[in-house]
Amino acid sequence: MFHTVLKTKMRIGWNFVAAIALPLLLVLCAGYSPVQAATKGVRQKTYHSPEEAVKALVDAMRSDNIKQMSIILGPQSKSIISSGDKIADKQILEDFIKQYDEKNRIEMVSDFSAVLSVGEKDWPMPIPIVKKGQRWLFDTKAGKDEILNRRIGRNELAVIKVCEAYVDAQQEFALMDTDGDGLFEYAQTFRSSPGKKDGLYWETKEGQESSPLGPFVADARKEGYLKEPAQNRPRPYHGYYYKILKGQGVNAPGGAYDYVVNGSMIGGFALVAYPAKYGSTGIMTFIVNQNGIVYQKNFGKNTTRIAEGLKLFDPDNTWTKVKAE
């Protein structure tokens, strides 16, 4: 099943998780961010030694204390404490703590700088601990770009796997023929209507046949969310939103045509995935159709507006193929 596929395809190895090095948990509520509140007017805390600084940060991470993390890392930490994807952030936080518990060491780079490494591979934390006067503190500003780069790289690798797994899910859905009409048709929505199996995901009870799609991608859909109550609005999955495309343009193999015929999507299927926060959770926008080839393109600061406006799978020469691993 798709959510089982995701567990296999989406699993980023311990080495790569450790490379993220600063996963911090954020619980997002509609219109409110604990991180924004926690970092407002923050005066960064200093310590007697690098060891004391590291212990304070790890203790705050273990207790999910966002306010304390913000005090430890200072006002520069606002944009790096979370990716905005609370599911992914929580998993990375737990993985980081596990890595730390397995092995950790503090290396003195100089008399005025130290770096924390975690895990059996000794992956370095991108934020150095520096000495100012007689006290030590995390130089969050120095490590900010590296953290964002690592987060973006992790998200984009994961989203490519989501695109590939989406193709599997649509093919599985078509074979299931959930409406019993005998048509080999694809799902036009991520989440099914209440009591129906007309989307890629539906809730099941124990012993019932699972849907092709897990709930996390379904919750990251971008299908008319402006009309939905806040609690039902999409939440990013691996820092990205996803939208089903129902046709293709002249640059797609086979030329331009609609996938939907007489109300049923039988001609094919496609997907666009784009970053929830351009430059913070991702850079590239990705598209894929029934052929299973993933394409990518950087739309720049207008990514959200352009990606939300995409209606067709139409990879012209400005899109590049994602190289298979």
N, C-alpha and C positions, 0 to 999 in steps of 0.2 A: 504494500500500500504506500501511498505517497508520503504519509508522515513517517513511515518506516524507512522509505527511501531517503527522506531528508536526514534521518538520524545517521545514516551511513554516508550520504553524499555531503552533508553539511558539516560533518565533524572536522573541525580544524585541529590538527595535532597539538600535543602539549607544547612542542617547540614553538609553534607559531603563537599559541596563546601566551606563552611566556614573553614573547617578543612585544606584546602589547604593553606589558609591564605596569600600567597604571589603570586597571579597570575599576571604576567607582560607580556605585549604585545610585540610580535616580528613579524616584517614583513620580511619574508625570501625571498631573491632574489637568483637567481642561482649564486653560487660561492661567495656570499657576505653576510655578517651578520652585521647588524647595531650594535648588541650587542658587537661583537668583536671589532668594531671600537670605540664604546662608552667606553668600559672598558680599552682600551689600555692606559697605563700610567695614570690611574685615581688616583687622590688624594681624599680620602674620606672626605666628608664634615662633620663638627661637629656643634652642636647646644647648645643653652643656656639651653634648657630643653627638656625632653621627648616629651612634647606637641608640641614644635616647630619642632622636628624631624618628628613626625607623620604627622603633617600638610604638611610639605614639601614633604614627600613621597606620600601622598594621592593626593596632587595637581599635582604631576608629573604623577601619574597614570591616573588621570582624563584627562589630556592633551596628553596622550600616548607619553610622552617625555622620550624616552629610554636613551638619554644622561644624563638627569637630574637624572633618577632613578639610573643609574650607579654611578654617583657622590655621591648620597645619600647613596647607599649601599656599594660602594667601589669595589676594584678590585676582591674581592672574589665572586662577584655577576654574573660573566660571565656565569657560567653553570646553574644558577637557574633563571635568568631573563626570560628564555623561555624554553619550552619543545621542540620547533621546529615545533609544530603544531599550526599555527597561528589562525585557526578557534577555536580550543579548548581554546587557550590562551585568545583570545578576549572575549569569552563567560565567562570564569572564572573571568577575569578582571572586566567585567560588573557586575557579580554576587557579587564579593567581594565589589565593590563600593556600591552596593545596600545594602549589609549587613552592611557596615560601616555607611551608612546614616540612616539605621533603628536604630542602636544602636552601640555605641563604648565607650570604657572606657580604661584608662591606669592605671594599677595596679602597685604600687611600691612594688616590691619583696624584695628589701633592699634599703639601702641608695645609692647603686651604680648600681641598676638594675631595669628596668621596663619592663612590657609586655603589648602590645596592645591586647585587646579582641574585637571581633566584633560580631554583630548579637544578636538575642534574646537568643541564647544558650551560649553566651559569649565564642566563640571559640578563643583560644589564637593564636596569631601570633607566628610562631616558631623562629623568629629572635628577640632576646631581644634587648632592648635599654640600653646601659651601660654608666657609667660615667668614663671618663678618665681625670684625672686632674680636671679642672673646667668645662669641656665640655661633651656633650652627643652625642653618635653616635650609629648606628645599628651595632651589633656584628654579621655580616653576616656569618662569619666562624663558629660560634657556632650553627647557625640554618641551615646550609647548608645541612647536612645529613638528618635532619628531613623533610626539604622541598622536597628533592629528594624522600624520602620514601613515603611521602604523594602523590606526583605526580604520582609515579609508581603505588601505590595502586589504585588511581582514574582511571588511564588509564587501568589497567588490569581488573578492574570491568567493565568498559565500553566496552572493547574489547570482553569480554565473551558475552555481550549482542549483539554485532555486529555478532559474530559467530552464535548465536541463530537466529538472524534476517535474516542472510544469508540463513539459511535452509528454512525459510518461503519464502524468495524471490525466491529461485530456484523452490520450489513447485508451487508457483504462476506462474512463467514463463512457466513451463511445461503445466499447464492448459490453458494458453493463446494461445498456438500453433500459434505463431506469423508468421510462414512461411506457415501455412495452409496445411502441408503435412500429418496431422493426427497422427503424432508420438508424444508420450509423452516423449519429450526430454528436457534436461536441457541446460542452457547457458554455453558456454565454455569460455566466456570472460565477464568482468565486463561492459565495455563500448561498445555499439553497433557501427558497421561500419556506416559511414555517410549515412543517408537516409534509414537505415535499423533498424530492431528490433531483431538483432541476439545476443545481449548482455543483461545483466541485467538492464542496464540503457540506455535510449535514451531521447533526448530532446523533450519536448512536448509544444504545444501551449495551450492556454486556451480552455477548452472544450474537449480536446483530452484525450484519456485514458492514465493514468500515467504508467510509467515503474515500475517494482517491486522494483528497487533499486534506492536510492537517489544518488545525484552526489558526495557526500563527500567520500564514500567508493570507488566509481568508480575512483575518482581521486587519491586514495591511492593504486591503483593496482600496481603490480610489473610484468607487462607483456611486456617484451622487451623494457624497457624504455631507454636503452643505445642508441637505434637507433632513439629516438624521440628528437625533439628540446627541449631546456631547459624549455620553457614555458609549454610544455605538459608533462613533467616528473612528476612522482607521488609525491604527497604531503602527509605526514603522517596524518592519521585520528586517533585521540586519541593516538597519539604517536606511531602508528603501521602502517606497510605495510601489504598488503593482496595479496594472490596468490591462484588461483583456481587449485586444483589438479584433475587430470583426470584418476585416477586409485587407487587401493588399494593393500596393501601387504598381506603377509601370516598371519600377526598378527591381521588383521581386521576381524570382523565377516563375515563369508562367504568365507574367504580365498582371495587369490590373483586373481585379474582380472582387465581388462581395463574397464573404464566406457564408452569409445567411441567405437562404433560399426559402421562400414561403414560410418564414418565421423560424426555420430550423437551421442551425449552423452546421452545414454538411460539407462546405467547400474547403474547410481548413480552420486554423486557429492561429492566434499570435498573442504576444505579450510585450508590454513595455514596462521596464523597471527603472525608476529614477530616484536619486537621493532625496531623503526627507529634508536635509539641510545641506545644500551644496557647499562643498569645501570643508564640511565638518564630518558628515557621515558618508560622503562619497563624492566623486568627481564625475565619473562616467555614467551615461544613460545606456541601458541595454535593451535590445529587442531580440525576439526569437519567434519563429513560426513552426509549422508542422514538420519542416525539414530538419529541425533540430540544430541549426547553425546559429550561434549567438553572435550578434554584432554590437559594437560599442561606439559611442560618440560623446564628445565633450561639448555641451551646449553653453558652458560658461555660466555667468551669474543669472541668466534668464532661463536656467534649466527648468524650474518648476512650471513657468508659464508655457514654455514650448512643449515640454513633455506631456503636460495635462491636455494640451491641444492636439496631440497626435491621435489620429483616427485610423491610420493604415500602417501596415507593415511595409515599409518602402525604403530599403537600404540602398541609397544611391552611393556614389563614390566618395562621399564624405564620411560614410560609416566604414569601420574596419572590422574584419572577422576576429573574434577572440580565438587565440591559438589554443588548441586542445592540449590538456596536460599530459 
